[in-house]
Amino acid sequence: MRPIHTALAVLVAAVWGFNFVVIEIGLGAFPPLLLSALRFLVAAIPAVFFVGKPKVAWKWVIAVGVVLGIVKFGLLFTGMDHGMPAGLSSLVLQAQAVFTAVFAAVVLKERPGRVRMAGMAVAFVGIGVAAVDEGASGPVLGFTMVIAAAACWGVSNVLTRKASPPDALNFMVWVSVVPVLPLTVLSLLLEGPDRDLAALRGLDWSGVGVIVYLAWITTVFGFGAWGYLLRSYPASSVAPFSLLVPVFGMTSAALVLGEQVSGLRWVAAVLLVGGVAVTSLVPSKPRPAAVAPGTQAAGTVAPAPEPAVTAAEAADPLPTGGGR
């Protein structure tokens, strides 16, 4: 990669890592579901009027919008509202790459191979270590919600791969339209109109800054820049930079929010990031070509098998990264 594009990839990882700190600040002023709804509303408007029509079938836009926008972000924001630390959330959410590999193996018939299976096992051990650390000092419910959010992200990655949108930014903007109304209704039902109205009436410049960062910086800029990099370079060259997200997330949470990082949490970080690196970056085995019995003449060469989808490719163009 050219140095300027390397710098851009690192900048996107930093933006996505710091995103968790911004979410934590935002949750001090907004209920989690309302904050998520506002984030998608501002990300979609006015961008939706400039990106053109969706370039994939509506079923994919709606499916990813529901799984990623409503369920995944609803769980993430609510989990953090229940006490899940920002830095740990940025780390645990990276388990989405492992879930992506698992779901891709089932849905896309990908054969993970022994090395990637080992990477997945190491990553899950890291999750277990993080769970032990969090269980000793924090709310288990919040941790469970973030794990569930990572699993939902894995599902949405596979759906995105099936959709194969040619323009990541166009796709993400239209996906952002889907969750706005459902999240608003859920917020009114679960968080209450009084709490929502109080948050909106108390909106100040800090709250505006949070929403703008989550919507325009994290979503529009982040996905636009990441999509540009994926169009310019192979996924295997771009995907490794997403592993910097928890580094920036944990560091910024420690510096800005004063979060303490225990020795056990560092162990979890090494295991999880290392396992995700192996799972995402090691090529999977290709699927064998299906040849009907008796249709291949003797001495002829069988058709080349269709390449299997790696975890990194399955995650594109909605890559790992953070609570975005």
Secondary structure, 3 states (H helix, E strand, C coil): CCHHHHHHHHHHHHHHHHHHHHHHHHCCCCCHHHHHHHHHHHHHCCHHHCCCCCCCCHHHHHHHHHHHHHHHHHHHHHHHHCCCCHHHHHHHHHHHHHHHHHHHHHHCCCECHHHHHHHHHHHHHHHHHHHHHHHHHCCHHHHHHHHHHHHHHHHHHHHHHHHCCCCHHHHHHHHHHCCHHHHHHHHHHHHCHHHHHHHHHCCCHHHHHHHHHHHHHHHHHHHHHHHHHHHHCCHHHHHHHHHHHHHHHHHHHHHHCCCCCCHHHHHHHHHHHHHHHHHHHCCCECCCCCCCCCCCCCCCCCCCCCCCCCHHHHHCCCCCCCCC
